[in-house]
Amino acid sequence: MAEGSVYDVIVVGAGIMGSFTAYNIRRTGKSTLLLEQFPLPHSRGSSHGQSRTIRSAYGSQEYYTKMMTKAFRMWRELEDQSCQILFRQTGLLCIGQKGVNYLDDTADCLQRHKTPFRRLNDAELRETYPMLSYPPEIGGAVIDYSGGLLLSGRALAAVQNQYRKLGGLIHDGEKMVEVIPGEVIMVKTEAGQYRAKAVVLCVGPWANNVLTKLGIAVPLQAQKIRVCYWKEKTPGTFSSRQFPVFSQINAIGPHLVYAVPSEEYPGLVKVCLHYGPSIDPNVRDKIDDSWVVEALQKYILEHIPGLEPFPAITESCIYTNTPDEDFILDHHPSWENIVIGAGFSGHGFKLAPVIGDILAKMATGQTPEQDISFFRLNRFTKSHL
Ligand SMILES: Cc1cc2nc3c(=O)[nH]c(=O)nc-3n(C[C@H](O)[C@H](O)[C@H](O)COP(=O)(O)OP(=O)(O)OC[C@H]3O[C@@H](n4cnc5c(N)ncnc54)[C@H](O)[C@@H]3O)c2cc1C
């Protein structure tokens, strides 16, 4: 672009959401600049790491199950375009709790969407997955055969490469410092300034800082998540040939525990708590979160006895949670040409192709085909404009 020209859209934040948004915009031939504060790749936000779980099962939140139909298709498209495997279909085992409707809701929803699944009672659960150990009346399980794991690090690089192949520009290591609204928006960075007809903000855990400056107060909470890998006592017991991705609701207090078979590091199974302490993303590791590892150790001793009860490796990542754990996909209340994608609450990765498509349409004056009424800002904002 010549100096002084106006981009059709500037996307801020090259995590999975910003990258898919920029890619979907560029596919329509529009001029696009993707700005990222850190040199790529980096491990400071929410989209790094080797795996994410993917599933159709979403309890009573059928709007996500509906979005997943398109998301699976778009992931397959990206696999074809990038000539690499990005998704391993292992199935997703979801263990319930007696008296909680989650499994019934999930089974009903999967049935309605003609997604293959199986309901397991406690005895069947024990017989099918003898490496798991639960009390006799756990409340059964559902296996969602559409589910599995995404090779997330590879997927993030793949979408950024496809975007570049289409002529999309990425400026990494260039932090956006100010967005000056207007019919033509001015975006100032630490290195320069750019103009655009529309801006999409996908700044992950930094959303509070950025949105507050634009007059929007959203109760977003950044949480540090410890990603723990545990060694198999007998190699191969938890390989994806015999063990699916799994999650257990209300496993530790009200929090979910999930696991990914030993696919990322040979002989190590990822088992994590879907919760962590609130943090400032600029100083993520300042806080002591050793209680998370201790709680997981206890869980593993009781329920996954085939793993050594000490993590072999731990890594860290950040969730950005909304109070209801639904996303925020909306226009700025005063400036239609500023679009916000935020609050992906620890479950956004699998939906990123669809989110990117929605945000791209919102930034280019089109109407998204999905129902986005669940994701409006005004369900909890106090705009002080
Ligand atoms: C441990 C862990 C496990 C997860 N498991 C799953 C799972 O199994 N399934 C699933 O679907 N989802 C999962 N998620 C959630 C999913 O990974 C996130 O929802 C998703 O990655 C959010 O992406 P994002 O693009 O919004 O944020 P990010 O990846 O954080 O991207 C935001 C980007 O914006 C940049 N940025 C911020 N401010 C600026 C600025 N001023 N200027 C320029 N750039 C800026 C940041 O540097 C960052 O790169 C998990 C998340 C974590 C942390």
The ligand as an ORCA input file, in Angstrom:
! r2SCAN-3c Opt
* xyz 0 1
  C      -4.594    -23.480     28.177
  C      -5.688    -23.181     27.211
  C      -6.452    -24.213     26.731
  C      -7.478    -23.973     25.834
  N      -8.184    -25.028     25.369
  C      -9.109    -24.827     24.418
  C      -9.746    -25.932     23.830
  O      -9.450    -27.070     24.173
  N     -10.650    -25.711     22.856
  C     -10.963    -24.450     22.433
  O     -11.803    -24.317     21.544
  N     -10.380    -23.367     22.992
  C      -9.452    -23.520     23.958
  N      -8.818    -22.458     24.519
  C      -9.247    -21.102     24.186
  C      -8.632    -20.555     22.923
  O      -7.287    -20.937     22.815
  C      -8.819    -19.042     22.937
  O     -10.218    -18.776     22.993
  C      -8.249    -18.376     21.713
  O      -6.908    -18.744     21.512
  C      -8.352    -16.860     21.867
  O      -7.684    -16.269     20.782
  P      -7.536    -14.703     20.650
  O      -7.059    -14.471     19.271
  O      -8.779    -14.046     21.119
  O      -6.429    -14.289     21.731
  P      -4.836    -14.300     21.647
  O      -4.326    -15.550     21.101
  O      -4.325    -13.879     22.969
  O      -4.525    -13.170     20.596
  C      -4.595    -11.800     20.897
  C      -3.394    -11.158     20.275
  O      -3.520     -9.754     20.336
  C      -2.234     -9.214     20.522
  N      -2.360     -7.848     21.027
  C      -2.901     -7.466     22.206
  N      -2.846     -6.130     22.335
  C      -2.263     -5.673     21.201
  C      -1.913     -4.357     20.751
  N      -2.151     -3.275     21.495
  N      -1.308     -4.233     19.548
  C      -1.054     -5.328     18.769
  N      -1.346     -6.583     19.164
  C      -1.958     -6.751     20.362
  C      -1.615    -10.192     21.514
  O      -0.215    -10.075     21.581
  C      -2.104    -11.509     20.996
  O      -1.205    -12.095     20.079
  C      -7.780    -22.647     25.422
  C      -7.003    -21.593     25.905
  C      -5.965    -21.852     26.784
  C      -5.170    -20.689     27.313
*
